């Protein structure tokens, strides 16, 4: 599979490397050229901008955005959506829909009730695994559940 990753901080850079370790072709972009260079040395294809990242991807052009919450993420999502031919006005309308807001609030309430703080959160059997983990740490609760 080919995928683009935007945002090469600690999480985005490691996600890119993990994808490549598992045989995926990764095209990366970050506002910091040093971050791009570091992940490119590990085998990623680099892009000098969002449009160039999209241009290097084959359809369906999956893109993983790993940026801080807020305006930078929204702006990036809209730019990516526009560059792949989506109707950005419709996307904004859909994202502002009350049912989407309700679903997000329900998900956050459930995560809070389960004491999950961080991204991502996994539930494996009766075991809650909060936050980003390496593969070994994630495999252990899965193996424990399989043995139960």
Buried (B, 14 or more C-beta within 10 A) or exposed (E): EBBBBBBBEEBBBBBBBEBBEEEBBBBBBBEEEEBBBBBBEEEBBBBEEBBEBBEBBEEEBBBBBBBEEEEEBEEBBBBBBBBBEEEBEEBEEEEEEEEEEEEEEEEEEEBEEEEBEEEEBBEBEEEBBBEBBEEEEBEBBBEEEEEE
